[in-house]
Amino acid sequence: MKEKETLQRIRFLEKEIGVLVEDLDKQKLDIRSQLDELRLEIEAVKGFLQREHPEFADTFCRIKEETIRAKNPEWISR
């Protein structure tokens, strides 16, 4: 009897793990989608600023370098 209960518990845990993995995969896709959307919006804003302010490209590079030096580079790369 104990073995049967143990096997049932194992099957239940396997199903539960499967559901959790599916949920994590869905969350990962959602996050990637949101990141892609943010990247597109950032590129759009940068494009707008470059058209409206020709000096933007040089200024942006300088500010980006200053920010990288001031912040943790590991945090920036994430």
Secondary structure, 3 states (H helix, E strand, C coil): CHHHHHHHHHHHHHHHHHHHHHHHHHHHHHHHHHHHHHHHHHHHHHHHHHHHCCCHHHHHHHHHHHHHHHCCHHHHHC
